[in-house]
Amino acid sequence: MTELMNLNTPSESEQIDTNFKNSQTCLKKVGIIGAGPAGLATAIALKKQGIEVHIYDQAREFKPIGAGLTLSPNGLRSLAAIAPDVVEQLKRQGSQIKQFKVRTSKRGWTLITQSMTGDEYDQPFMAVRWFCLQEILRSQLPPDNLHLNHRLIAFEQNHQSVTLRFENDEATTVDLLIGADGIRSAVRKQLFGVEKPTYSGWMTWRGVLKYQHRLLPPHQATVFANRGKIFLLLDNGDGHISWSLEMLSETSHRSKNAKEVKERAIQELAKWHPVVQEIIDLTDANIVVERPVGNPLILPKWSNNRITLVGDAAHYMGPHLGQGTNTTFEDAWVLSACLSNYGNLEEALGYYEKNRIERTTIVQYRTLFSAAQMFNPFIRPKRFFNRSFGIVPEQAKIGQKAFSDWLYQYNLSLPINHHEK
Ligand SMILES: Cc1cc2nc3c(=O)[nH]c(=O)nc-3n(C[C@H](O)[C@H](O)[C@H](O)COP(=O)(O)OP(=O)(O)OC[C@H]3O[C@@H](n4cnc5c(N)ncnc54)[C@H](O)[C@@H]3O)c2cc1C
C-alpha cells in the first residue's frame, strides 16, 4: 500500500534558531520548479532572506481551477512564520470551519456533529479555494520572477551550480534547485528515478461553485457518506462551497472530456440527497477535476548536493487526512529556516531532511488509516496497522486525540533529534 524507496539519510542533533536571518549558505539564486503551494510558500520564505528566487511552471497561465483546500493549525502556523500577512488575508477570504457534520447519503439525517473550533490550538481550521490561496501567495512575489510556460525537462549539477533545461529551449543556472513540481515530479524522477505513485484504489472528483442551502450553513464541513463513497462539502467563504467525491474504484480509468467527468460524478451519486445532486448539476463541467489517488510515496532521502524536494514531490499522500498542503507549508518553513541557520548547504539540506522525513512518513501512514476510517469509524489505529502492514512508526498508531495534538501543535522550534523531544 505504501511505496518505500530504498535510499539513505544523514543524522545529527541540534536546536536551530527560528528567527530568519540572511541566508548563511551563500545562495544568490535559487530556482524552484512548480508554482503550487509548495513552490510559492518556499519562494516567499527565501525571498525574505534576500535570496533571488525564480519559479518556473509548465502552466501557460494561472487559471481559476482547483476546488477547496482545508488548512489546519499546523499548516497555518508554519505559513504565519513565513508571512503573517498571508494568513491574515486567508482568514479574510476563506472560511473558518467550526463544525463538522456527517449525514446519511439519501435522507441527509445527521449521524455525527463535532465542534472544530481549534480553541486548543493557536490557529483555526479553515477552508479556502485553491485558486484563492495561489493568488494570495503569488501576490507576495515579483511577477518577473514567476516564469510560466517553462516545463523542466532535465538538469545537470556540478559542485558550484545546477543548470536547468526547459522544454521551450531556454536554460538557466542556479545555486540551488528546489523541486516543488508535485505528484509527477520531474526533479524527483531525474534525482532518484522515482516515478508517480501507484494507484491506491480511490478516485476523486472536485468542484467549486457559489451555492447556499439551509443544510450547509457558513463555517461548516459536511460529509454525506455511504460505504465506499464520501461526498465532502466545505464552506470556502465568500458564498463559495467546494465539493469532493472520494470513492473506491477498481480502475483509475479517466473520462474523455469535461462533460463525461461531470456525468460520471452525477451517475455515481444518483439517488443521493437532492442537495448533493443539485450541487453537481450546477457546477460548471469545465472546472470539475477528476483524479486518481496514489499510494503514499515514502522517500528516505529528498536531497542530493544542490537539489532538494518540497511538498507532494517529496512526500505525496492522499487527501483523506487533509494534510497535503499543510505539510507542504511545514516543509517550506523548515527548509528556509535550515538554509538560514547553517553555513554549509549539505548540512542545511541534511537537517531539513532529517527533520521532515520522520514527521511526513508518520502523516503518510496516518492518512491510510483515515481512508480506512471511511468504512469503519470505530476501527483502532493499532489494530488497523498491526493487521495490514509491516513496520509502521509507533506515532502513527496512537489514539485520535493524542494524534491530533501531535499533528496540529507542530512545534516550530525544530528539535532536530526527535528522540530529545
Ligand atoms: C491545478 C491544481 C489544482 C489543485 N486543486 C486542488 C484542490 O482543489 N484541492 C486540493 O486539496 N488539492 C488541490 N491540488 C493539490 C494540492 O495543491 C497539492 O496536493 C498540495 O498542495 C501540494 O502542493 P505542491 O505545490 O507540492 O504540488 P502542486 O500543487 O501539484 O503543484 C505542482 C506544480 O508544479 C508544476 N509542474 C509539474 N511538473 C512540472 C515541470 N516538469 N516543469 C515545470 N512545472 C511543473 C505544476 O504545473 C504545478 O503548478 C491541486 C493541484 C494543482 C496542480
The ligand as an SDF file (V2000), in Angstrom:
LIG
                    3D

 53 58  0  0  0  0  0  0  0  0999 V2000
   -4.0230   22.8990  -10.7580 C   0  0  0  0  0  0  0  0  0  0  0  0
   -4.0930   22.2230   -9.3950 C   0  0  0  0  0  0  0  0  0  0  0  0
   -5.2730   22.3030   -8.6670 C   0  0  0  0  0  0  0  0  0  0  0  0
   -5.3550   21.6780   -7.4180 C   0  0  0  0  0  0  0  0  0  0  0  0
   -6.5180   21.7810   -6.7350 N   0  0  0  0  0  0  0  0  0  0  0  0
   -6.6170   21.2210   -5.5180 C   0  0  0  0  0  0  0  0  0  0  0  0
   -7.8180   21.3360   -4.7910 C   0  0  0  0  0  0  0  0  0  0  0  0
   -8.7710   21.9350   -5.2410 O   0  0  0  0  0  0  0  0  0  0  0  0
   -7.8930   20.7720   -3.5660 N   0  0  0  0  0  0  0  0  0  0  0  0
   -6.8330   20.0930   -3.0310 C   0  0  0  0  0  0  0  0  0  0  0  0
   -6.9280   19.6140   -1.8880 O   0  0  0  0  0  0  0  0  0  0  0  0
   -5.6660   19.9700   -3.7020 N   0  0  0  0  0  0  0  0  0  0  0  0
   -5.5500   20.5020   -4.9280 C   0  0  0  0  0  0  0  0  0  0  0  0
   -4.3810   20.3730   -5.6140 N   0  0  0  0  0  0  0  0  0  0  0  0
   -3.2720   19.6110   -4.9930 C   0  0  0  0  0  0  0  0  0  0  0  0
   -2.5700   20.4080   -3.9290 C   0  0  0  0  0  0  0  0  0  0  0  0
   -2.2490   21.6930   -4.3990 O   0  0  0  0  0  0  0  0  0  0  0  0
   -1.2680   19.6900   -3.5810 C   0  0  0  0  0  0  0  0  0  0  0  0
   -1.5040   18.3650   -3.2690 O   0  0  0  0  0  0  0  0  0  0  0  0
   -0.5810   20.2270   -2.3700 C   0  0  0  0  0  0  0  0  0  0  0  0
   -0.9510   21.4970   -2.0410 O   0  0  0  0  0  0  0  0  0  0  0  0
    0.9300   20.1730   -2.5450 C   0  0  0  0  0  0  0  0  0  0  0  0
    1.3250   21.2490   -3.3530 O   0  0  0  0  0  0  0  0  0  0  0  0
    2.5900   21.1900   -4.2870 P   0  0  0  0  0  0  0  0  0  0  0  0
    2.9280   22.6170   -4.5440 O   0  0  0  0  0  0  0  0  0  0  0  0
    3.6080   20.2810   -3.7430 O   0  0  0  0  0  0  0  0  0  0  0  0
    2.0890   20.4980   -5.6480 O   0  0  0  0  0  0  0  0  0  0  0  0
    1.0740   21.0200   -6.7490 P   0  0  0  0  0  0  0  0  0  0  0  0
    0.0390   21.8730   -6.1620 O   0  0  0  0  0  0  0  0  0  0  0  0
    0.6560   19.8230   -7.5030 O   0  0  0  0  0  0  0  0  0  0  0  0
    1.9730   21.9600   -7.7020 O   0  0  0  0  0  0  0  0  0  0  0  0
    2.9640   21.4550   -8.5710 C   0  0  0  0  0  0  0  0  0  0  0  0
    3.2230   22.4910   -9.6560 C   0  0  0  0  0  0  0  0  0  0  0  0
    4.3400   22.0490  -10.4120 O   0  0  0  0  0  0  0  0  0  0  0  0
    4.0860   22.2770  -11.7820 C   0  0  0  0  0  0  0  0  0  0  0  0
    4.9160   21.3200  -12.5470 N   0  0  0  0  0  0  0  0  0  0  0  0
    4.8350   19.9660  -12.5350 C   0  0  0  0  0  0  0  0  0  0  0  0
    5.7850   19.4310  -13.3090 N   0  0  0  0  0  0  0  0  0  0  0  0
    6.4960   20.4670  -13.8260 C   0  0  0  0  0  0  0  0  0  0  0  0
    7.6180   20.5570  -14.7000 C   0  0  0  0  0  0  0  0  0  0  0  0
    8.2310   19.4610  -15.2010 N   0  0  0  0  0  0  0  0  0  0  0  0
    8.0920   21.7850  -15.0140 N   0  0  0  0  0  0  0  0  0  0  0  0
    7.5140   22.9070  -14.5270 C   0  0  0  0  0  0  0  0  0  0  0  0
    6.4390   22.8720  -13.7020 N   0  0  0  0  0  0  0  0  0  0  0  0
    5.9540   21.6730  -13.3500 C   0  0  0  0  0  0  0  0  0  0  0  0
    2.5950   22.0670  -11.9180 C   0  0  0  0  0  0  0  0  0  0  0  0
    2.0900   22.7360  -13.0610 O   0  0  0  0  0  0  0  0  0  0  0  0
    2.0680   22.6580  -10.6170 C   0  0  0  0  0  0  0  0  0  0  0  0
    1.7680   24.0260  -10.7420 O   0  0  0  0  0  0  0  0  0  0  0  0
   -4.2500   20.9630   -6.8870 C   0  0  0  0  0  0  0  0  0  0  0  0
   -3.0670   20.8910   -7.6380 C   0  0  0  0  0  0  0  0  0  0  0  0
   -2.9710   21.5190   -8.8780 C   0  0  0  0  0  0  0  0  0  0  0  0
   -1.6880   21.4520   -9.6870 C   0  0  0  0  0  0  0  0  0  0  0  0
  1  2  1  0
  2  3  1  0
  2 52  2  0
  3  4  2  0
  4  5  1  0
  4 50  1  0
  5  6  2  0
  6  7  1  0
  6 13  1  0
  7  8  2  0
  7  9  1  0
  9 10  1  0
 10 11  2  0
 10 12  1  0
 12 13  2  0
 13 14  1  0
 14 15  1  0
 14 50  1  0
 15 16  1  0
 16 17  1  0
 16 18  1  0
 18 19  1  0
 18 20  1  0
 20 21  1  0
 20 22  1  0
 22 23  1  0
 23 24  1  0
 24 25  2  0
 24 26  1  0
 24 27  1  0
 27 28  1  0
 28 29  2  0
 28 30  1  0
 28 31  1  0
 31 32  1  0
 32 33  1  0
 33 34  1  0
 33 48  1  0
 34 35  1  0
 35 36  1  0
 35 46  1  0
 36 37  1  0
 36 45  1  0
 37 38  2  0
 38 39  1  0
 39 40  1  0
 39 45  2  0
 40 41  1  0
 40 42  2  0
 42 43  1  0
 43 44  2  0
 44 45  1  0
 46 47  1  0
 46 48  1  0
 48 49  1  0
 50 51  2  0
 51 52  1  0
 52 53  1  0
M  END
$$$$
